[in-house]
C-alpha cells in the first residue's frame, strides 16, 4: 500500500507556459508520461505544456491530466483539451 501512496502523491513543479512561469501539481506517473510525450515529439516539457495551455478551458493541471489520459487511451492527436 505504501508504494501506491508514493505513486499517487502529487508533486508540484514549476513550468513555463507561453513565457509565464507557473506551478503545476500532478501525480508522478503523469509527470513521467508528460516527459515521455515531450521526448517523443522532440520538444521540451515546457513547449508541450504551452500547447496544452493554449487549448485549455479549465485549470492547467486538469488540462494536462486530460491531455495525458487522452494520449494514453490513443485519443490524443493534438485535439483541443476540454476539462
N, CA, C and O of each residue as an XYZ file, in Angstrom:
332
protein
N       0.816     -1.204      0.000
C       0.000      0.000      0.000
C       0.855      1.261      0.000
O       0.496      2.266     -0.614
N       1.988      1.200      0.692
C       2.863      2.359      0.764
C       3.381      2.756     -0.621
O       3.482      3.945     -0.924
N       3.710      1.772     -1.462
C       4.193      2.043     -2.811
C       3.120      2.767     -3.634
O       3.433      3.692     -4.384
N       1.873      2.352     -3.496
C       0.770      3.007     -4.204
C       0.616      4.448     -3.737
O       0.389      5.345     -4.548
N       0.739      4.671     -2.438
C       0.629      6.031     -1.907
C       1.718      6.935     -2.479
O       1.465      8.102     -2.775
N       2.935      6.397     -2.634
C       4.021      7.184     -3.226
C       3.730      7.518     -4.675
O       4.038      8.620     -5.128
N       3.142      6.582     -5.414
C       2.813      6.819     -6.817
C       1.698      7.845     -6.975
O       1.634      8.550     -7.982
N       0.828      7.928     -5.984
C      -0.308      8.841     -6.073
C      -0.034     10.205     -5.447
O      -0.804     11.143     -5.651
N       1.047     10.324     -4.691
C       1.367     11.588     -4.042
C       1.699     12.638     -5.104
O       2.612     12.450     -5.908
N       0.965     13.722     -5.100
C       1.158     14.773     -6.094
C       2.484     15.481     -5.895
O       2.961     15.641     -4.771
N       3.069     15.901     -7.001
C       4.319     16.660     -6.990
C       4.087     17.999     -7.671
O       3.555     18.061     -8.780
N       4.486     19.058     -7.003
C       4.367     20.400     -7.588
C       5.697     20.742     -8.257
O       6.767     20.600     -7.666
N       5.599     21.192     -9.495
C       6.789     21.585    -10.256
C       6.513     22.908    -10.964
O       5.372     23.250    -11.275
N       7.576     23.622    -11.202
C       7.464     24.867    -11.953
C       7.620     24.571    -13.439
O       8.481     23.791    -13.847
N       6.783     25.200    -14.228
C       6.861     25.098    -15.682
C       6.712     26.501    -16.261
O       6.267     27.429    -15.586
N       7.091     26.627    -17.512
C       6.899     27.887    -18.218
C       5.933     27.611    -19.353
O       6.224     26.831    -20.260
N       4.783     28.258    -19.290
C       3.755     28.102    -20.325
C       3.560     29.446    -20.998
O       3.178     30.425    -20.358
N       3.824     29.484    -22.294
C       3.676     30.714    -23.078
C       4.483     31.857    -22.459
O       4.028     33.001    -22.421
N       5.681     31.535    -21.976
C       6.559     32.551    -21.429
C       6.278     32.955    -19.996
O       6.958     33.833    -19.465
N       5.298     32.342    -19.356
C       4.936     32.676    -17.981
C       5.234     31.500    -17.060
O       4.786     30.381    -17.309
N       5.991     31.755    -15.995
C       6.327     30.721    -15.029
C       5.113     30.464    -14.140
O       4.484     31.398    -13.643
N       4.793     29.180    -13.947
C       3.663     28.803    -13.108
C       3.960     27.453    -12.457
O       4.862     26.735    -12.888
N       3.207     27.119    -11.433
C       3.351     25.830    -10.765
C       2.222     24.910    -11.189
O       1.073     25.329    -11.332
N       2.572     23.650    -11.387
C       1.590     22.634    -11.762
C       1.762     21.459    -10.807
O       2.882     21.028    -10.534
N       0.657     20.953    -10.308
C       0.679     19.810     -9.407
C       0.087     18.608    -10.115
O      -1.076     18.619    -10.519
N       0.906     17.558    -10.264
C       0.484     16.317    -10.911
C       1.058     15.129    -10.151
O       2.013     15.267     -9.386
N       0.473     13.978    -10.368
C       0.977     12.745     -9.800
C       2.238     12.326    -10.568
O       2.360     12.629    -11.755
N       3.179     11.634     -9.908
C       4.433     11.247    -10.568
C       4.239     10.500    -11.885
O       4.994     10.729    -12.830
N       3.267      9.630    -11.970
C       3.041      8.883    -13.214
C       2.659      9.825    -14.355
O       3.019      9.581    -15.507
N       1.944     10.881    -14.047
C       1.568     11.850    -15.075
C       2.760     12.705    -15.493
O       2.909     13.020    -16.674
N       3.622     13.088    -14.529
C       4.846     13.814    -14.884
C       5.704     12.957    -15.802
O       6.241     13.443    -16.798
N       5.830     11.685    -15.461
C       6.644     10.770    -16.255
C       6.106     10.646    -17.680
O       6.870     10.710    -18.644
N       4.806     10.471    -17.810
C       4.195     10.333    -19.132
C       4.298     11.639    -19.923
O       4.519     11.614    -21.134
N       4.142     12.763    -19.253
C       4.272     14.065    -19.919
C       5.689     14.237    -20.474
O       5.863     14.701    -21.601
N       6.697     13.864    -19.684
C       8.084     13.937    -20.163
C       8.293     13.017    -21.359
O       8.956     13.385    -22.328
N       7.727     11.829    -21.282
C       7.841     10.871    -22.382
C       7.180     11.399    -23.658
O       7.732     11.273    -24.750
N       6.007     11.985    -23.510
C       5.290     12.547    -24.653
C       6.106     13.667    -25.295
O       6.196     13.750    -26.520
N       6.698     14.525    -24.469
C       7.512     15.620    -24.990
C       8.736     15.071    -25.719
O       9.088     15.554    -26.795
N       9.377     14.072    -25.141
C      10.564     13.485    -25.768
C      10.220     12.847    -27.103
O      10.978     12.977    -28.064
N       9.093     12.165    -27.174
C       8.654     11.548    -28.422
C       8.448     12.595    -29.506
O       8.745     12.354    -30.677
N       7.942     13.751    -29.114
C       7.697     14.848    -30.062
C       8.949     15.691    -30.312
O       8.950     16.589    -31.154
N      10.012     15.383    -29.565
C      11.278     16.125    -29.637
C      11.097     17.607    -29.307
O      11.649     18.490    -29.963
N      10.301     17.842    -28.261
C      10.104     19.187    -27.743
C      10.300     19.137    -26.231
O      10.337     18.059    -25.638
N      10.424     20.289    -25.623
C      10.576     20.343    -24.171
C       9.220     20.156    -23.497
O       8.171     20.328    -24.116
N       9.266     19.807    -22.235
C       8.022     19.717    -21.459
C       7.338     21.073    -21.451
O       6.114     21.148    -21.566
N       8.109     22.147    -21.318
C       7.516     23.489    -21.327
C       6.792     23.777    -22.640
O       5.718     24.379    -22.636
N       7.369     23.352    -23.757
C       6.698     23.554    -25.050
C       5.396     22.762    -25.125
O       4.393     23.261    -25.635
N       5.408     21.527    -24.618
C       4.183     20.724    -24.621
C       3.137     21.350    -23.698
O       1.956     21.413    -24.042
N       3.571     21.805    -22.540
C       2.637     22.465    -21.608
C       2.067     23.729    -22.243
O       0.893     24.040    -22.043
N       2.875     24.458    -23.000
C       2.382     25.658    -23.688
C       1.297     25.289    -24.690
O       0.286     25.984    -24.787
N       1.491     24.207    -25.436
C       0.462     23.751    -26.390
C      -0.838     23.404    -25.664
O      -1.927     23.768    -26.107
N      -0.706     22.695    -24.543
C      -1.885     22.321    -23.762
C      -2.547     23.574    -23.211
O      -3.772     23.693    -23.236
N      -1.748     24.508    -22.715
C      -2.256     25.749    -22.129
C      -3.078     26.546    -23.136
O      -4.097     27.137    -22.778
N      -2.646     26.566    -24.379
C      -3.356     27.330    -25.420
C      -4.731     26.748    -25.735
O      -5.610     27.456    -26.226
N      -4.918     25.454    -25.453
C      -6.165     24.776    -25.803
C      -7.125     24.604    -24.632
O      -8.271     24.200    -24.827
N      -6.679     24.901    -23.441
C      -7.460     24.524    -22.259
C      -8.633     25.444    -21.982
O      -8.682     26.596    -22.412
N      -9.591     24.868    -21.230
C     -10.748     25.626    -20.770
C     -10.794     25.719    -19.252
O     -11.416     26.633    -18.711
N     -10.148     24.791    -18.557
C     -10.144     24.759    -17.092
C      -8.757     25.058    -16.559
O      -7.981     25.784    -17.179
N      -8.454     24.486    -15.395
C      -7.141     24.699    -14.802
C      -6.067     23.992    -15.623
O      -6.350     23.014    -16.315
N      -4.854     24.483    -15.544
C      -3.757     23.898    -16.308
C      -3.476     22.472    -15.851
O      -3.271     21.592    -16.688
N      -3.462     22.225    -14.560
C      -3.229     20.863    -14.058
C      -4.283     19.896    -14.585
O      -3.953     18.790    -15.016
N      -5.525     20.300    -14.554
C      -6.608     19.446    -15.067
C      -6.462     19.207    -16.560
O      -6.664     18.091    -17.041
N      -6.111     20.253    -17.290
C      -5.939     20.121    -18.740
C      -4.805     19.153    -19.068
O      -4.917     18.362    -20.004
N      -3.720     19.213    -18.307
C      -2.610     18.284    -18.531
C      -3.046     16.861    -18.235
O      -2.730     15.947    -18.997
N      -3.768     16.659    -17.140
C      -4.264     15.307    -16.804
C      -5.122     14.744    -17.932
O      -4.950     13.592    -18.330
N      -6.041     15.550    -18.446
C      -6.925     15.109    -19.530
C      -6.115     14.818    -20.784
O      -6.355     13.811    -21.450
N      -5.176     15.666    -21.114
C      -4.342     15.500    -22.302
C      -3.560     14.195    -22.231
O      -3.524     13.430    -23.195
N      -2.928     13.945    -21.076
C      -2.153     12.716    -20.902
C      -3.069     11.498    -20.954
O      -2.735     10.498    -21.590
N      -4.211     11.573    -20.295
C      -5.159     10.456    -20.313
C      -5.633     10.165    -21.732
O      -5.701      9.006    -22.140
N      -5.960     11.208    -22.480
C      -6.383     11.014    -23.872
C      -5.266     10.378    -24.690
O      -5.517      9.505    -25.521
N      -4.046     10.810    -24.456
C      -2.898     10.229    -25.158
C      -2.770      8.746    -24.817
O      -2.588      7.913    -25.705
N      -2.866      8.422    -23.533
C      -2.710      7.036    -23.100
C      -3.820      6.144    -23.640
O      -3.616      4.945    -23.832
N      -4.973      6.712    -23.883
C      -6.097      5.962    -24.455
C      -6.059      5.955    -25.981
O      -6.914      5.345    -26.622
N      -5.079      6.624    -26.555
C      -4.951      6.657    -28.010
C      -5.871      7.659    -28.666
O      -6.093      7.605    -29.875
N      -6.411      8.577    -27.877
C      -7.352      9.562    -28.419
C      -6.709     10.889    -28.746
O      -7.281     11.703    -29.472
N      -5.507     11.114    -28.207
C      -4.884     12.429    -28.336
C      -4.165     12.559    -29.658
O      -3.190     11.853    -29.917
N      -4.637     13.446    -30.479
C      -3.987     13.752    -31.746
C      -3.890     15.263    -31.876
O      -4.209     15.844    -32.913
N      -3.427     15.897    -30.763
C      -3.338     17.358    -30.664
C      -4.704     18.020    -30.849
O      -4.815     19.116    -31.398
N      -5.730     17.331    -30.379
C      -7.078     17.892    -30.401
C      -7.230     18.866    -29.234
O      -6.437     18.821    -28.293
N      -8.221     19.735    -29.275
C      -8.438     20.664    -28.165
C      -8.639     19.925    -26.853
O      -9.203     18.831    -26.817
N      -8.171     20.537    -25.784
C      -8.295     19.971    -24.450
C      -9.522     20.546    -23.789
O      -9.651     21.765    -23.673
N     -10.419     19.696    -23.356
C     -11.599     20.152    -22.632
C     -11.575     19.531    -21.255
O     -11.377     18.325    -21.108
N     -11.779     20.368    -20.239
C     -11.779     19.877    -18.860
C     -13.071     20.216    -18.184
O     -13.261     19.885    -17.014
